[in-house]
Amino acid sequence: MSPLRRPTGTDRALRKSAGLRYRAPALLIDALVALPVISLAYALGIFDSRLFKVPDDWFWSEWILGFWLDERQVILAPLISWWGLSIVIATIAEALDSRSLGGRFFGLVVSDKSGFKIGPQLAIWRGLGALLNSLSLGLGYLWILVSNHRRGWHDGVSGTLVLRDRVGEAPEDTL
């Protein structure tokens, strides 16, 4: 198949749409990539480290109820930063190579509906869709389970597909 020719229906049929079985572990790897940056922020004092210090005279349930519920900003700021940074890192990787780091590990590639690699514009739309998924507490990601084409909300917003990439199957310009 020539790199300039659009894939036919037969060409696309050779590729399987990736389900949650592959995409969830890839998402976990993408989230883990941002952890060193968040750890550095704790080390530099950007985030409050009281989260990790249990007072000696407290029982664990007192600590959870007394501190974690009263001091939500101590917990939410790093969690939101971590998740947001994970989305930004994945979006940049997808804009550059049509796959995130987790996607590379699990053999996943993001394509447009024609089967070609996505560019920065679709990657940004996909990242905004991932934020929408986060605001819905993951419902957009779980939508992959019920979607006929195994697409989450972020795929629908951006018009993309996540496919299993089989080595040697496609020219470099396509998948």
N, C-alpha and C positions, 0 to 999 in steps of 0.2 A: 504494500500500500504506500503510495507516495505521500510525503509529509504535507503536500499542498492540497491533497484531496480530502474531502470530508469523509469520515467513516460512514459506511453503509449500515443498514439495519443488522446485517449479518455480522459486521465487525463489532458493533456494540453488543450483540447477543453473546459474544465470546467473553465479555466482561460481566462479572457478577456485582450487583449493587451490594455494598457492605452493610450488614445489619449491626445491631447493638452489640453483638458478640465480639466484634472486632473494634467497633468504634468506642465503646466504654473504656477498655484498657488503654486505647490510644489517648483518650481524653485524660485519663489518670496520669499518663506519662507527660502530657502537655502541662498539666497542673504541677507536677513535680519539678519541672524545669524552672519554674518561678520561685521555688522554695529557697534556694540559696540567696536570692535577692532580698526576700523577706527576712531571712535569718540575719543578713548583713544589716538590714534596717533595725532589727532588735539590738544588734551589737553596737551600732552607732547611736543608740538611744532615741531613734525616731519614733519607735513604738514603745509603749509602757510595758516594762518587764514584770510588773506586779502580777501578771497573769500566771507566771510560773512559780510564784512564791507562796506556799501555803503556810500560814502562821502555825507555830508549834502547838498552840493551845486550841486549835480548831480541829473538829472532825471533818472528814471530806464532804459530808452533806452540808455542813454549815458553810464551808468554803464555796461550794457550788451555789447554794441559795443566797448566802450573804454577800458574796463578792461578784460572782458571775452575773447574777440578775440585777444587782445594783450598779455595776460598772460595765454596762453593755458596750460602751465605746471602746473600752480596753480590748474587747474581743472582736467587735465588728470592724474596726479600722484595719487591723491586719488581714482579716478574712476577706474583706471586700477588696483590699489592695492586692492580695494574692490572686484572687479570682480574676480581677480586672487585668492584672499583669499577665496572667496565663492566656487570657483571650488576646491581648495585644501581641504577645510572642507568637501565638499560633497564627494570627492574622498576617503578621509580617512574613512568617515562614511560608504560608500558603500563597501570599502575593508573589514571593520570589520563586517558589518551586512547585506550587499546587499541592503541597503536602506539608503537614506539620511534623514536628519531630516524632510524636507518637504515631502519626500516620506512616512515616517512613519506616519505623520499627515494625509495624504490623502490615506493611504492604498496601496501604490505602492511598488513594490519590483523589483529589477534588477536581471535577471537570465541570464544564458548562454542559447544557443539555445536548449539544452537538458532539460531545466527546473530546473537546479540546481542553487544554490546560486553562485554568482561570488566571486572570491578571489581577492587578492591584484593585481595580474598581469592584470586581465581584468578591474579592477577599475582604474588602472593607464592608460591603453589604453583609457578607457572611459573619463577620465579627459583630456587626450591629445586631444581627439576628441571634447570635450567641448571647449578647447582653439581654435580649428579650427573653431567651430561654432562662437565663439566670433570674430575671425579675419574676418569672412565673414559677420559681423554685424547682426548676428542672423539668417542668411539664413538656416543654418544647423538645427536650432530648428524649423523653419517654414516648413522644409521638412517633419516633422511629419504629416502635414496636407495633403500632396499629396502622401505619401508613402502608399503602400498597407498594410503593416504590422505595420503602425504607428511608424516607426523608424526614428530617426534623424541621422545626420551624425555621431555623437558620438556613437550611437548604432551600426551603420554599421562598423565603424573603429574597435570597440571592439568586435563585434559579440555578442551583448547582446540584450535582450528584456526587456521592462518595462511592468510589468503585474499588474493588480489589484489583490491584495492579499485578499482572502476571509478567514475569521477566521475559523479555524478548518478543512480546506479543505486538507491540506497537512502535512506530517510529518515534523519534525524539520530539517532534513538533506536536504530535498528538499525545495520548497517554502512553 
